[in-house]
């Protein structure tokens, strides 16, 4: 099963929805639709536990995307470069040395990614950067307090590192978890983990990326060829190539969300503000989003265009705080900023996003995830009670929920209140 957050929760990048076209004319495709934009560059992380299929996946991605018009760059794993250059784990026997190593590793990773990104810019073609692991992987190999100390000593923070660098993160689950007969150490001399150790490492790596807006977890529910096909499908959806689309599932829920951490394990919590902008162009809507915690935020500007054929094109880009504040001056006065408490968590290998919209009347909580089809069965968390499945309901889109008056929801809420009042009144009269 591959899972992710809702696509509306995306990181900077380009995405087309239901945009059908013939293969081979990618450059014309982008030139036509984004006339004044530079060629798009996507950054993708491939991560996962030992013997998960990363090496094979990178090879297949490079081959498939090249035939579809993309320049594909493979950013090598920074740790492997340092180890091949003479580093030995016996060199980091103290906490200070561990922090020093992770800082060197992270700087190497950042430098490699920026170098390949600049190479892609020089080429001037639609490009895909496939990173063999990303900057958050290091956090799975050291105690969290040491990781946070190392970040602080180097003036880094998790939100910027995890959420603003990559358009998507694909976590391939180790074969030890679900396909143990195929778990082997023979094809990698540096691999030494037992199956149980591999599963533990896999889950720590998965947790390290929890909170990224587009985390995909790809398990071993079927054979390896199907696993690779699911990888390609997700990559194609990311860059806008025709493929089996993912379905964003959405539910109105209620429950005791304070039990979330105890039930699902590690969670990431964010404060989110989403604001619709005033746009004077037909077929275009825009919004800005602020997302973060502890006073550290990331910012995204989203533009959605509907063409004459009815096809939808969506462009998202990361912006800085100054740009965000400037765009806020163009907020639609007829709509309110939606203020949410967002919780991201894994339950039964499914990635969920729970939004509690704080300034809605009546109060509203939405649970979101993504599946292959509308009919995919979900093992929903037991601490939430589903009131209604609102998948594909426009009245539960950000655009509609942001209206200053939500007539239908207000009418339904007041109807329920009136029914409760009449029931209580009738009961009292019968006493």
C-alpha positions as CSV (number, residue, x, y, z in Angstrom):
1,X,0.0,0.0,0.0
2,X,1.3,3.4,-0.8
3,X,0.0,6.3,1.2
4,X,0.4,10.0,1.4
5,X,-1.2,13.2,2.5
6,X,-3.7,15.1,0.5
7,X,-2.3,16.7,-2.7
8,X,-3.6,20.1,-1.5
9,X,-0.9,19.8,1.2
10,X,1.8,20.0,-1.4
11,X,5.3,21.3,-1.4
12,X,6.8,23.7,-4.0
13,X,6.5,22.2,-7.5
14,X,4.3,21.6,-10.5
15,X,1.3,19.3,-10.6
16,X,-1.4,18.7,-13.2
17,X,-4.6,17.0,-12.3
18,X,-6.4,14.8,-14.9
19,X,-4.2,16.4,-17.6
20,X,-4.1,13.9,-20.5
21,X,-1.6,14.2,-23.3
22,X,0.5,12.1,-25.6
23,X,3.9,11.1,-24.5
24,X,7.0,12.6,-26.1
25,X,6.1,16.2,-26.3
26,X,6.9,17.2,-22.8
27,X,8.8,20.3,-23.6
28,X,6.0,21.6,-25.7
29,X,3.5,20.7,-23.0
30,X,5.3,22.9,-20.4
31,X,6.0,25.7,-22.9
32,X,2.4,25.9,-23.9
33,X,0.9,25.9,-20.4
34,X,3.5,27.9,-18.5
35,X,4.7,30.3,-21.2
36,X,6.9,32.5,-19.0
37,X,8.2,29.9,-16.6
38,X,11.5,28.2,-16.5
39,X,11.6,24.4,-17.0
40,X,10.3,22.7,-13.8
41,X,12.7,20.8,-11.6
42,X,11.4,18.3,-9.1
43,X,13.2,17.0,-6.1
44,X,12.4,13.5,-4.9
45,X,13.8,11.5,-2.0
46,X,14.0,7.7,-2.1
47,X,14.5,6.3,1.3
48,X,13.7,3.1,3.3
49,X,15.1,0.3,5.3
50,X,17.7,-2.3,4.1
51,X,16.8,-4.4,1.1
52,X,13.9,-2.3,0.2
53,X,14.6,-1.9,-3.6
54,X,16.0,1.6,-3.7
55,X,18.8,0.9,-6.1
56,X,16.5,-0.9,-8.5
57,X,13.9,1.9,-8.2
58,X,16.4,4.6,-9.0
59,X,17.5,2.7,-12.2
60,X,13.9,2.2,-13.3
61,X,12.9,5.8,-12.6
62,X,15.9,7.1,-14.6
63,X,15.1,4.9,-17.6
64,X,11.3,5.6,-17.6
65,X,11.6,9.3,-17.1
66,X,14.3,9.8,-19.8
67,X,12.0,8.2,-22.4
68,X,9.3,10.6,-21.3
69,X,11.4,13.7,-21.9
70,X,12.9,14.3,-18.4
71,X,16.5,14.8,-17.6
72,X,17.0,12.6,-14.5
73,X,19.8,13.2,-12.0
74,X,20.7,10.7,-9.3
75,X,22.0,12.5,-6.2
76,X,24.3,9.9,-4.5
77,X,24.0,8.9,-0.9
78,X,26.2,11.2,1.1
79,X,27.0,8.6,3.8
80,X,28.3,6.1,1.2
81,X,30.6,8.8,-0.2
82,X,32.1,9.5,3.3
83,X,32.5,5.8,4.1
84,X,34.1,5.0,0.7
85,X,36.5,7.9,1.4
86,X,37.8,6.4,4.6
87,X,35.3,7.2,7.4
88,X,34.6,4.4,9.9
89,X,31.8,4.3,12.4
90,X,34.3,3.4,15.1
91,X,35.5,7.0,14.8
92,X,32.4,8.3,16.5
93,X,32.4,6.7,19.9
94,X,31.2,9.8,21.8
95,X,28.1,12.0,21.6
96,X,30.1,15.0,20.5
97,X,31.7,13.0,17.7
98,X,28.4,11.6,16.6
99,X,27.0,15.1,16.3
100,X,30.1,16.2,14.4
101,X,29.7,13.4,12.0
102,X,26.0,14.1,11.4
103,X,26.8,17.7,10.8
104,X,29.4,16.8,8.2
105,X,27.0,14.3,6.6
106,X,24.2,16.9,6.4
107,X,26.5,19.5,4.9
108,X,27.6,17.0,2.3
109,X,24.0,16.1,1.5
110,X,22.9,19.7,1.1
111,X,25.9,20.5,-1.1
112,X,25.3,17.5,-3.3
113,X,21.6,18.4,-3.7
114,X,22.3,22.0,-4.6
115,X,25.1,21.1,-7.1
116,X,22.7,18.7,-9.0
117,X,19.9,21.2,-8.8
118,X,22.1,23.9,-10.4
119,X,23.2,21.4,-13.0
120,X,19.5,20.8,-13.8
121,X,19.0,24.6,-14.1
122,X,21.9,24.9,-16.5
123,X,20.4,22.2,-18.8
124,X,17.2,24.2,-19.1
125,X,15.0,21.0,-19.5
126,X,12.3,19.5,-17.3
127,X,14.3,17.6,-14.8
128,X,13.9,15.2,-11.9
129,X,16.4,15.0,-9.1
130,X,16.3,11.6,-7.4
131,X,18.0,11.8,-4.0
132,X,19.4,8.5,-2.6
133,X,18.2,9.3,0.9
134,X,17.5,12.8,2.1
135,X,18.6,15.2,4.9
136,X,16.2,13.7,7.5
137,X,17.5,10.2,7.3
138,X,20.3,11.0,9.6
139,X,17.9,11.6,12.5
140,X,17.1,7.8,12.5
141,X,20.7,7.0,13.4
142,X,21.0,9.0,16.6
143,X,19.0,9.9,19.7
144,X,16.6,12.7,19.1
145,X,18.0,15.0,21.7
146,X,21.4,14.8,20.0
147,X,19.8,15.4,16.6
148,X,18.1,18.5,17.8
149,X,21.3,19.7,19.5
150,X,23.2,19.3,16.3
151,X,20.6,21.2,14.3
152,X,20.6,24.0,16.8
153,X,24.4,24.3,16.8
154,X,24.3,24.7,13.0
155,X,21.3,27.1,12.9
156,X,19.1,24.5,11.1
157,X,15.5,23.5,11.9
158,X,13.5,20.5,11.0
159,X,10.7,22.2,9.2
160,X,12.9,23.9,6.7
161,X,15.0,20.8,6.1
162,X,12.1,18.3,5.9
163,X,9.2,20.3,4.4
164,X,10.7,22.8,2.0
165,X,13.4,21.0,0.1
166,X,11.6,18.1,-1.5
167,X,8.5,17.7,-3.7
168,X,7.9,14.2,-2.4
169,X,9.4,11.5,-0.3
170,X,9.1,7.8,-1.2
171,X,9.7,5.4,1.6
172,X,10.2,1.8,0.3
173,X,9.5,-0.7,3.1
174,X,12.3,-3.2,3.7
175,X,11.7,-6.7,2.4
176,X,12.1,-7.9,6.0
177,X,8.7,-6.5,6.7
178,X,6.2,-8.3,4.5
179,X,8.5,-10.2,2.2
180,X,10.9,-11.8,4.5
181,X,11.8,-14.7,2.1
182,X,13.4,-12.1,-0.1
183,X,15.4,-10.3,2.6
184,X,19.0,-10.8,1.9
185,X,22.4,-9.3,2.8
186,X,24.3,-10.8,-0.2
187,X,24.0,-7.9,-2.6
188,X,25.5,-5.3,-0.2
189,X,28.7,-6.0,1.7
190,X,28.0,-3.1,4.1
191,X,24.6,-4.5,5.1
192,X,24.7,-6.5,8.3
193,X,21.2,-6.1,9.9
194,X,19.1,-9.0,10.9
195,X,15.5,-9.0,9.7
196,X,14.3,-7.7,13.1
197,X,16.9,-5.0,13.0
198,X,16.0,-4.0,9.5
199,X,12.3,-3.6,10.4
200,X,13.3,-1.4,13.4
201,X,15.5,0.7,11.2
202,X,12.8,1.0,8.5
203,X,10.3,2.3,11.0
204,X,12.7,4.8,12.5
205,X,13.4,6.1,9.0
206,X,9.7,6.3,8.2
207,X,9.1,8.3,11.4
208,X,11.9,10.7,10.6
209,X,9.9,11.9,7.6
210,X,6.6,12.1,9.3
211,X,5.1,15.5,8.7
212,X,6.4,15.9,5.1
213,X,3.4,17.1,3.0
214,X,3.9,14.3,0.4
215,X,5.2,11.3,2.2
216,X,4.5,8.0,0.4
217,X,4.9,4.7,2.1
218,X,5.2,1.8,-0.4
219,X,4.9,-1.6,1.3
220,X,5.4,-5.3,0.2
221,X,1.7,-6.3,-0.2
222,X,2.4,-7.7,-3.7
223,X,5.4,-8.9,-5.8
224,X,8.5,-6.8,-6.4
225,X,7.5,-5.8,-10.0
226,X,4.3,-4.4,-8.7
227,X,6.1,-2.5,-6.0
228,X,8.3,-0.9,-8.7
229,X,5.3,-0.1,-10.8
230,X,3.7,1.7,-7.9
231,X,6.9,3.8,-7.5
232,X,6.7,4.8,-11.2
233,X,3.0,5.6,-10.9
234,X,3.7,8.0,-8.0
235,X,6.6,9.7,-9.8
236,X,4.4,10.2,-12.9
237,X,1.6,11.7,-10.8
238,X,4.1,14.0,-9.2
239,X,5.4,15.5,-12.4
240,X,2.0,15.6,-14.2
241,X,2.5,12.6,-16.6
242,X,-0.6,10.5,-17.4
243,X,-0.8,7.6,-15.0
244,X,-3.3,6.1,-12.6
245,X,-4.3,9.0,-10.5
246,X,-4.3,8.9,-6.7
247,X,-7.6,9.6,-4.9
248,X,-7.7,12.0,-2.1
249,X,-10.0,10.6,0.6
250,X,-11.7,13.0,3.1
251,X,-13.9,12.4,6.1
252,X,-15.7,14.6,8.6
253,X,-14.8,13.1,12.0
254,X,-15.1,13.7,15.7
255,X,-13.5,12.0,18.7
256,X,-11.0,12.4,21.5
257,X,-8.0,13.4,19.5
258,X,-5.9,13.7,22.7
259,X,-5.6,9.9,22.4
260,X,-3.9,10.1,19.0
261,X,-0.3,9.9,20.3
262,X,-1.0,7.0,22.6
263,X,-2.8,5.1,19.8
264,X,-0.8,5.8,16.8
265,X,2.7,6.5,18.2
266,X,4.8,9.4,17.1
267,X,2.9,12.3,15.6
268,X,3.8,15.7,14.1
269,X,1.7,18.7,15.0
270,X,1.5,22.0,13.1
271,X,-0.4,25.3,13.1
272,X,-1.7,26.0,9.6
273,X,-3.2,29.2,8.2
274,X,-4.7,29.0,4.7
275,X,-5.8,32.2,3.0
276,X,-7.6,32.6,-0.4
277,X,-6.4,35.5,-2.4
278,X,-8.5,38.0,-4.5
279,X,-7.8,37.3,-8.2
280,X,-9.4,39.2,-11.1
281,X,-8.9,36.5,-13.7
282,X,-11.5,34.0,-14.8
283,X,-10.6,30.4,-14.3
284,X,-7.8,31.2,-11.8
285,X,-7.8,30.9,-8.0
286,X,-4.9,31.5,-5.7
287,X,-4.0,30.9,-2.0
288,X,-1.2,31.1,0.4
289,X,-0.4,28.7,3.3
290,X,1.6,29.1,6.4
291,X,2.6,25.9,8.2
292,X,4.8,25.3,11.1
293,X,5.4,24.9,14.9
294,X,7.5,26.4,17.6
295,X,7.6,29.7,15.8
296,X,9.3,28.2,12.6
297,X,7.1,28.2,9.5
298,X,7.2,27.3,5.8
299,X,5.2,29.2,3.2
300,X,3.6,28.1,-0.1
301,X,1.8,30.0,-2.8
302,X,-0.6,28.0,-4.8
303,X,-2.1,29.0,-8.2
304,X,-4.8,26.8,-9.8
305,X,-5.9,27.4,-13.4
306,X,-8.8,25.9,-15.3
307,X,-8.3,25.8,-19.1
308,X,-10.9,26.2,-21.8
309,X,-11.0,22.4,-22.1
310,X,-11.9,22.1,-18.4
311,X,-8.5,20.6,-17.5
312,X,-7.0,21.9,-14.3
313,X,-3.3,23.0,-13.9
314,X,-1.9,23.6,-10.4
315,X,1.4,25.3,-9.6
316,X,2.9,25.5,-6.1
317,X,6.0,27.3,-5.1
318,X,7.8,27.9,-1.9
319,X,8.0,31.5,-0.8
320,X,9.7,33.4,2.0
321,X,8.0,35.2,4.9
322,X,8.3,38.6,3.2
323,X,6.6,37.3,0.0
324,X,3.9,35.7,2.2
325,X,3.1,38.9,4.0
326,X,3.0,40.8,0.7
327,X,0.5,38.3,-0.8
328,X,-1.6,38.5,2.3
329,X,-2.4,42.1,1.5
330,X,-4.4,40.7,-1.4
331,X,-6.5,38.4,0.7
332,X,-10.1,38.0,-0.5
333,X,-12.2,40.2,1.9
334,X,-15.2,37.9,1.4
335,X,-13.3,34.9,2.8
336,X,-11.7,34.1,6.1
337,X,-8.3,32.6,6.7
338,X,-8.8,29.0,7.9
339,X,-6.8,28.4,11.1
340,X,-6.1,24.8,11.7
341,X,-4.4,22.5,14.1
342,X,-2.8,19.8,11.9
343,X,-1.7,16.4,13.1
344,X,0.2,14.0,10.8
345,X,0.5,10.4,11.8
346,X,0.8,6.8,10.7
347,X,-1.8,4.1,11.5
348,X,-1.7,0.6,10.1
349,X,0.9,1.8,7.6
350,X,-1.5,4.4,6.3
351,X,-0.5,8.1,6.4
352,X,-3.2,10.4,7.7
353,X,-3.6,14.1,8.2
354,X,-6.1,15.3,10.7
355,X,-7.2,19.0,10.5
356,X,-9.1,20.7,13.3
357,X,-10.4,24.0,11.8
358,X,-10.5,26.3,14.8
359,X,-12.4,29.2,13.4
360,X,-15.3,27.3,11.7
361,X,-18.9,27.6,12.8
362,X,-20.0,24.9,13.5
363,X,-16.6,23.3,14.5
364,X,-15.1,21.0,11.9
365,X,-12.5,18.3,11.9
366,X,-11.4,16.6,8.6
367,X,-9.3,13.4,8.3
368,X,-7.5,13.0,5.0
369,X,-5.4,10.4,3.3
370,X,-4.7,9.1,-0.2
371,X,-5.4,5.7,-1.8
372,X,-5.2,4.1,-5.2
373,X,-9.0,4.2,-5.8
374,X,-12.2,5.4,-4.2
375,X,-13.0,1.9,-3.3
376,X,-9.8,1.1,-1.4
377,X,-10.7,-0.2,2.1
378,X,-9.2,1.8,4.9
379,X,-8.4,0.7,8.4
380,X,-9.5,4.0,10.1
381,X,-8.1,4.9,13.5
382,X,-10.3,3.8,16.4
383,X,-10.1,7.1,18.2
384,X,-12.0,8.9,15.4
385,X,-15.7,8.6,14.6
386,X,-16.5,9.1,11.0
387,X,-19.6,11.3,10.6
388,X,-19.5,11.5,6.8
389,X,-17.4,10.6,3.8
390,X,-16.9,13.9,1.9
391,X,-14.4,12.7,-0.7
392,X,-14.7,14.9,-3.8
393,X,-17.3,17.1,-2.2
394,X,-16.7,20.7,-3.3
395,X,-18.5,22.1,-0.4
396,X,-15.7,20.8,1.8
397,X,-12.9,22.3,-0.2
398,X,-10.8,25.1,1.2
399,X,-12.3,27.5,-1.2
400,X,-15.9,26.8,0.0
401,X,-15.1,26.4,3.7
402,X,-13.4,29.8,3.7
403,X,-16.5,31.7,2.9
404,X,-17.5,34.1,5.7
405,X,-20.9,32.4,5.8
406,X,-21.3,28.7,5.0
407,X,-25.0,28.6,4.6
408,X,-25.5,24.8,4.1
409,X,-23.3,23.8,7.0
410,X,-24.8,26.5,9.2
411,X,-28.3,25.4,8.3
412,X,-27.5,21.7,9.1
413,X,-25.9,22.7,12.4
414,X,-28.8,24.9,13.5
415,X,-31.3,22.2,12.4
416,X,-29.5,19.7,14.7
417,X,-29.5,22.2,17.5
418,X,-33.2,22.9,17.0
419,X,-34.0,19.1,16.9
420,X,-32.1,18.6,20.2
421,X,-33.9,21.6,21.8
422,X,-37.3,20.2,20.7
423,X,-36.5,16.8,22.0
424,X,-35.4,18.1,25.4
425,X,-38.4,20.4,25.6
426,X,-40.8,17.6,24.8
427,X,-39.1,15.4,27.4
428,X,-39.4,18.1,30.0
429,X,-43.1,18.7,29.3
430,X,-43.9,15.0,29.8
431,X,-42.4,15.1,33.3
